[in-house]
Amino acid sequence: MTRRLLRPSLAPLAAVAALALTLTACGGDSDSSGSPDASDGRLVAAATVSPITNIVSVIGGDAVEVEGIVPEGTNSHTFEPAPSVAELVSRADVIFVNGLQLEDPTIALAEANLKPGAEIVEIGTRLLPESDYLYDFSFPEEEGKPNPHLWTDPTYVVEYADVVREVLGERDPANAETFDANFEAFTTEVAKLDAALRADQESVPVDQRKLLTYHDAYAYFAKNYNWTVIGAIEPGSFDEPTPAEVAELIEQIRAEGVPVIFGSEVFPSPVLETIAAEAGVRYEDSLRDDDLPGGPGDPEHNLLSLLRYNYRTMITGLGGTPTQLDALVFTVPTDNAYYPQ
């Protein structure tokens, strides 16, 4: 269930798409900050946002060379691919993207540089029928772009992993059994997260499971886990709210009776602190839309740890107790993908 708080618009990406197309002539060497080369004969998979990159890394394991495209902590909606991305996509065997119009400039660049036999897999677009598209505060229907954040919902995380398993198995049949085994192990871990979340959210009454966020990244999660997204503060083009919008927000927050505004570490905003103070609520600024905890190689540098952090932050902020989430121990393989800086 959602209700409208503000209906901002995203910044136009036409200029970004034009820039991406101009990069098609920019080949050259791999990024010098640590990107592996493709000389060992393994399947090469590129992926956009870090949650997808992590899923591909977990399912592919050591059998696949995985490289990320979008640096962690970057606003994926306005991401402009660097010249080095043209070189990466030109040698990738498969390019995994979210789709649902999240990465149009990167997809345009990939299409212009795709090597013979390679493919682009738009996972979210493949999974979500148009009848299930969600349009909301950050993604109004009249702008034509549905909310793309399926990966904040564990039920879709499993489906993402299944698409990756299937595609990798088709492209590398010799390692299909490895991909299948990795998928089964991963789904076991996702089931643990799902069970812990469902148990802990019971510590927050249903009518108090209200999310007021800066960026509307939890629409599908809220629908499937019986939460209510009452609004998103993010104004058009990722600017700060105007004084008039601030005044309206304060009144709306008071009317809703929410105890906390959930911000994002990717979008720090002093204005949100002011709004929270004026409305008499707490401002929690640490939610992670697509920035994995820790750094590459750290045990917690994975999507499931990111989701656990977000869920326990939400539950704690709303007065609940995340006992099961706190006790959860994942056995997800260490992420071996390359993430651009």
C-alpha positions, 0 to 999 in steps of 0.5 A: 500500500502506498500513498502519495507524499511528493511526486518528483521527477528524475533528471533527464538522461538524454544527455547521458545517453548521448555521452555514452554513445560517443564513447563507443570509439574509446577502446584501449586497455582495461582500467588500471586500478585492478581490473582483471584481464580475460586471458585465462579463458573463463567466461567474462561477465559484466554487471551494472549495479553492485547487487547484481554484480554480487549475485553474478559473482556468487553464482559464477564462483571461480568459473566466471570472471565478473566485473562491475560497471557502476562504482559502489555508492554511485547514483545508478539513475544518473550514472555516466559510463566512463570510457573504460566501460566501452572496452569492458563491454566489448570483451564481455560474453554476457552483460547483466543489467537490471533493466526497467529503464535503470541503465539506459545509457550503459545499455546503449553503450553496450549495444554499440560495442557488443562482440559477436555472440555476446548478449545483454540480459535485462534481468528485471525486465525479463522477470517483471511483467508490465502488469506488475510495474510499480509507479510511485513518488520517485517514479511517476507513471506519466514519466514512463519509468517503473520503479526498478528496485526489485533487489531490495526484496528477497523474493526477487533476489532468488529470481535474479539468481535463477536468471543468472544461473540459467544464462551462465549455464547456457553459455558455459555448459561445462560448468552448469553443475557448479552454477546450479550448486552455487544457486542452491546454496545461495537460495538457502541463505536467502531463505534464512534472511527471509525467515529472520525478517518475517519473524523480526518485523512482527515486533513492529505492529502492522499499522506502524510499518511505515516507510518515509524514505528519501529515495523510493527503493523499497516499493516491491519489498513493501508490497510483498512484506506488508509494509506501507511506503507513505512517501519519498522526499526526493525532489526532481533532479535530486535537488534539495526540497524547496522551502515550500516543499519543506513546509509541506513535508513537515505538515505531512510527516506530523499528520502521518505520525511516523517516528523516523525519516529513512535517508540514504548514505548515497544521498546525504542531505542537511535539509532532511535533518532540518525537516526531521528536527522541525517535525519532531522525528528522528533522521536515520541516514544510513540505508544502503540502496546498492552499496555493499557493506565493507569492501571487496574481499570482506565477508560482509561484502554481499547483497544479503548483508546489505539487505540485513542491515537495511531491514534491521535499521528499519525495524529498530527505527520503528521501535522493533527488535531485530533479534533474528536478524542480529543472530543471522550468520551467512555462509555466502562465498567471498565476493570475487568480482572486480568493482570499479572505483 
